């Protein structure tokens, strides 16, 4: 459905306490993440949401472009000001889990999270998240979590058309972008509180949604295939990946340049063109 986002309808639907209380709609912008960075620190409000109908230069992980046809998808950014810079990767995963939970209400197909923060259904990407931080000394001035969710888009470039799917492809329900966003903000506010309170159940919920969890998997680090398999045993309370190696030692990985390939998705060592 090609129409502008209805801001008034959305505000009437919103039931959060603070996430989205500061809502900025821009018809066209290069990047909602980049725009949120320009807000002066003294004017920045915790829980700010920036949304656009036409993101001209959206970015995904690994500096890739994010394709989003105008008026057909949800492209928006959360702005948070957490009390410290600890566990920010876990906050990203908590946000991804909130989005996945809402999308799951629209389909019987399982919505999964591919580390670090792609949303996958039936082996195809339906959404993605990009987190950036601005620090003021040791403390974050703001954490910027951009999200792109494919809603109505049916045509993609040849490069990604076989790897991408939209919500309209997997649901028989009527879709309203305004209802969907209001639901996402409610779930994200809940998960932010769970993250802030160190709730162990949040980690467990994230683990259950991560592709490869509980399996022996192959991994690449900076696109280099590792020589052994690892058992993916979940994430720590800091958001680190926990991997059991073949010597039964637990390895912790705290950076995003690790890719996980479950059984059946084995890459040959000769394959170095990681483009998924």
Number of C-alpha atoms within 10 A of each C-alpha: 13 12 9 14 21 12 14 9 11 17 15 11 15 19 15 16 12 14 25 24 16 14 16 16 16 16 13 15 18 14 21 30 26 17 14 22 17 9 11 8 12 7 7 18 19 19 23 20 24 22 27 24 23 23 26 18 15 23 23 20 16 10 9 10 12 17 19 23 19 19 22 22 26 26 27 24 28 26 27 21 19 18 11 12 17 13 17 19 20 21 23 23 28 26 27 28 28 23 26 24 19 20 22 17 12 17 17 10 13 13 26 26 24 21 17 23 25 23 27 22 21 14 14 18 23 24 28 24 24 21 20 15 17 15 12 10 7 8 14 18 22 25 26 24 23 27 26 24 23 23 23 20 22 15 13 15 9 8 10 15 12 12 15 21 26 21 23 18 14 14 16 10 11 7 15 14 19 20 15 18 20 22 20 22 25 21 21 24 20 18 21 21 11 17 22 13 10 14 13 12 11 19 21 13 12 22 21 15 20 24 19 23 20 15 17 21 21 23 23 18 14 13 15 16 20 12 10 12 19 24 21 26 17 22 22 18 15 15 23 18 22 19 25 17 16 12 8 10 10 16 15 14 16 16 13 16 15 17 17 21 18 19 12 8 10 13 14 8 12 8 10 13 7 11 8 8
